[in-house]
């Protein structure tokens, strides 16, 4: 049986997920790239990595989740690392309560919360069998502070943060569970944000302690550190250049 670490990164056809996939591959891991819709980009990324496959699947769909995890097991015979990176949002002004209707809440929670839960529970038997399973949930600074693209999004990430702590307590010692809460990160997702949010680039570069906008690589480095750090679990690591200090 293969002894190299196998990592599944959901939502990894671009942005933070892609950076994590590339960083893990550079470290010698076997990588499973995933996306719900960006099939061509996912297949291209997998082809560029030394040892990787692409599996399409929507984390909000229970059948897709089962197929995704079983595809990993069939291809590599094991699963050691799960990065729950797949996420979605809607850009809604926090004061516009009517726009944040129940449909918006459901659409966001289906992916960010229920999707994270579904992939995790499907992966746990394989992670436990590996003997040193690791889960890294990609959350957001919006889950820690009263900021974010919308109230439903921020609340969904707060749920992911607390889910992380609860899972760490429930799954140890066989599986470690941590989360990363990125702040202002330059990604294609951020590029599609309203102009009012993208105007914050200058503010970030002027006011935050590290004086720059973050990159997906910054998040990927922390993801790798959490995989390698054997005595860390139940933590939510903020990656925001010090924005949370302000």
Rosetta blueprint (number, residue, H / E / L):
1 X L
2 X L
3 X L
4 X L
5 X L
6 X E
7 X E
8 X E
9 X E
10 X L
11 X L
12 X L
13 X L
14 X L
15 X H
16 X H
17 X H
18 X H
19 X H
20 X H
21 X H
22 X H
23 X H
24 X H
25 X H
26 X H
27 X L
28 X L
29 X L
30 X E
31 X E
32 X E
33 X E
34 X E
35 X E
36 X L
37 X L
38 X L
39 X H
40 X H
41 X H
42 X H
43 X H
44 X H
45 X H
46 X H
47 X H
48 X H
49 X L
50 X L
51 X L
52 X E
53 X E
54 X E
55 X E
56 X E
57 X L
58 X L
59 X L
60 X L
61 X L
62 X H
63 X H
64 X H
65 X H
66 X H
67 X H
68 X H
69 X H
70 X H
71 X H
72 X H
73 X H
74 X H
75 X H
76 X H
77 X L
78 X L
79 X L
80 X L
81 X E
82 X E
83 X E
84 X E
85 X L
86 X L
87 X L
88 X L
89 X L
90 X L
91 X L
92 X L
93 X L
94 X L
95 X L
96 X L
97 X L
98 X L
99 X L
100 X L
101 X L
102 X H
103 X H
104 X H
105 X H
106 X H
107 X H
108 X H
109 X H
110 X H
111 X H
112 X H
113 X H
114 X H
115 X H
116 X H
117 X H
118 X H
119 X H
120 X H
121 X H
122 X H
123 X H
124 X H
125 X H
126 X H
127 X H
128 X H
129 X H
130 X H
131 X L
132 X L
133 X E
134 X E
135 X E
136 X E
137 X E
138 X E
139 X L
140 X L
141 X H
142 X H
143 X H
144 X L
145 X L
146 X L
147 X L
148 X L
149 X L
150 X L
151 X H
152 X H
153 X H
154 X H
155 X H
156 X H
157 X H
158 X H
159 X H
160 X H
161 X H
162 X H
163 X H
164 X H
165 X H
166 X H
167 X H
168 X H
169 X H
170 X H
171 X H
172 X L
173 X L
174 X L
175 X E
176 X E
177 X E
178 X E
179 X E
180 X E
181 X E
182 X E
183 X L
184 X L
185 X E
186 X E
187 X L
188 X H
189 X H
190 X H
191 X H
192 X L
193 X L
194 X L
195 X H
196 X H
197 X H
198 X H
199 X L
200 X H
201 X H
202 X H
203 X H
204 X H
205 X H
206 X H
207 X H
208 X L
209 X L
210 X L
211 X L
212 X L
213 X L
214 X E
215 X E
216 X H
217 X H
218 X H
219 X H
220 X H
221 X H
222 X H
223 X H
224 X H
225 X H
226 X H
227 X H
228 X H
229 X L
230 X L
231 X L
232 X L
233 X L
234 X L
235 X L
236 X E
237 X E
238 X E
239 X E
240 X L
241 X L
242 X L
243 X H
244 X H
245 X H
246 X L
